[in-house]
Amino acid sequence: MINLNGTIAGWKCLVPPRNGQLIVVPILQDSVSHSIDCAIIPRAKDGQAAALIEPEIAFILGQDIEAYRQYRHSEIDQMISATPMALELIQNRFSRESQPSFYQKLADGLSNQGLYIGPKIDKSVAYKASYIDVVVSEYKTQVVQQFSGFHPCELPQMPVYWLINYLAQLGINLSAGQAIITGSYCGVVKVPLVTKINIGYHGIGQFDVRFYDARA
């Protein structure tokens, strides 16, 4: 997939669950957005199109990381240059009739279609963010969705430690600027297109974003 589609801009990962399944896929450069207007391929259901997003924290690498080395947690901490709020952009590309295996889903990126990178937050705050109350507000309709969020790996940096050492063992070099996302605080959230949305992480920060159909 990397060879077919281009430069790696980041990674999606979790610490492997007890069943041993690998939750790790690359995020490609062309699918990353920083602008308030963010392109997405929406989900259409009952004639209504909606963007599917997952609120997360991204860990930005501040330096290249060489393969074939074992890195301590403290070393990895020093390599992280920023910890912005982020949204994973979600798309299920399998038909309703299909029943794909886990490995087919893995090859397809585990429903990842891209990444939105929001404002930076204090690194010390990110490293303690086991729980975050997430508020998603629509300006036009004043609809508010509230979630008592928690990180699936207890602390958001734990998958970063695993990922860097796992890829290093495979001989994969990582590059400065790559973003690593490590799991949603509240699963998948559905929001409308072409209207400004406010994403708030209570006590941490907030940002506005507006999604539009990338196919239009």
N, C-alpha and C positions, 0 to 999 in steps of 0.2 A: 504493500500500500504506500509506503514511504517513497519507493522508487517510482511509482506511478504518479504520485501527486505532489512531490516537492519537499521543501524545507520543513524540518521539525521546529515548531515554535514552542512546544511544551509537551506535557504528559498528563494523562489522567490515571490515577492509581488509588488503590486501597491496600492496606496490609492484608495479605492473603487470608481468607477465612479458614476455618477449621477443615473444610472440605478440600482445601488445597488449590482451589481454582485461582488462576492468576487474573487479577484485576489491574491491567496496565495496558494502555494504548497511547500512541502518539497523537498529538494535536498539530495539525498542519498550519503553516504560516498564513495561507490565504483565508483561513477560517477564523482568524483572531481579529477582534474589533475593540477599539478604544473610544469610538465616537458615540455621542448621545443617540445618533441614528444608527441602528444595528440591523443588518440584513439577517434574515432567518428564513428557513423553509418551514412554514407553519404546519400544524396538524389541522386537517379539515374533518369536522364531524357535524352531521346534521346541518350542513350548509354553512357552518360557522368556522372561520379560520382562527387559530390561536397559536401563540408562541409558547413553547414549553421550555422552562428554564429551571436550573437548580442553583440556589444561592450557596456560595462556597467562599473560601479564602485561597488565594493563589500565593505560591512561594516562588519568587523570582531569583534565579541564579545570578550572582554578581561576578562569577568567574567561570572559566572552563574547568571541567572536571575530567581528569584522566581515567581511562579504564585500567583494569587489572591492579587495582589498589583497594584496600579495605579502609573505610573512612569512619572515624569515631563521630558520635553525635555532636560533640563540641566543634569538630572540624566542619561538619556540615552546617551547623548554626552560623559559623563565620562566613560561609559561602553564600548565605541567603542575604540579598541586598535589599529586598522590599517584600511586603506582605499585603498586597491590595485586596480589597473586596472583589469578588468575581462571580460571574454567572456562567455555568456550563449550559450551552445551547443543545437541546435534546431533539433527536429525530429518530423514530423507529422506521427503518427502511424495509422491513419485512412485510409481506402481505398478510392480511388477516387470516388467510387460509393456511399459511405456512407454519410449521412448528420447528424453528431452527434449533440446532444444538447449541450448547454453550460456546463451543469453539467457532461455530459460524457467527455467533454474536460477537465474539472476541475479534474475529477477522474483520468485522464490519465496524469496529470501534466502540462497541458497547453503547450504542445509541448516541454517541457524541457526534455533533455536527459542527461544533465550534466553541469559541470561548470569548466572553466579553470581560475585559479587565477594567475595573472601576478605580476609585480613589485609593491611595495608599492609607493604611492604618498603622498604628505603632506596632512594631515587631513584638514587643513584650506583651502587648494585648493579644495579638494573634496567637502567641504561643500558649496562652492560658485559656483560649476560647473553646472550652469543652461544650458550653451551652451558649446559644445566642437566640434571643427572641427576634424573629424576623417579621417585619411588617411590609406588605406589598400593597401600595395604594394607587388607585387609578384617579388621575386628576379629573377627567371628563365626567365619569359616572359617580365618583366618590365612593366606589366600592373598595373595601379594605379587607385584605386577607391577613390574618395574624397566626403565627406559628411559634410554639415553644420549641425551639430548635435545639438539637444536640448532635455532636459529631459522631459518625458511626465508628470511628477508631479512637474514641475518647479525647484525644488531642490531635489537632489537624496536622501537626508536624510529624507525627509518627510514620505515616506512609512515605514521607519524604526520605526519612532515614533508610527505610527498607528499599525504596526505588533506586536510590543512588548506588547502594552497594549491590543490589541485584543486577542492574544494568552494567556496572563496572565489571562484575564477574563474567558477563557475557561479552565483554570487549567493546562495549558501546560508550563512546565519549559523549559527554554532555557539554553544551555550549552556554556561555554567558548570555543572559537575556531570556533563556527558556523559562516558561512558567509551569509550575507543577500544581495541579489541583488534586484534592485528596478526599472529596466526599461532600455531599450536600447536607446542610443542616436541617432540611425539612422535605427532602424528596423532590419530586417534580411539581412545579407550580405552573399553572396555566394562566396566561395573561393575554389581553386583546392586542391586535395589531393597530398601528397608526394612531396611537394615543399615548401621551406621556405617562410613564409609570415611575413611581418613587419606590426605591428599594431601601429599606432601613434596617440596619443591624443595631438593635437597641443599646444605647450607651457606647456605641463604637463609631458609627458613621452612617451616611446615606448618600444616595446618588439617584439621578434621573436617567431614564433610558426610554427610547421609543423604537419599537420593532416594526419593520416593514418586510413585505414578501420579497425574498431575494429573486424570485422568478419573474417579478413584474417588470 
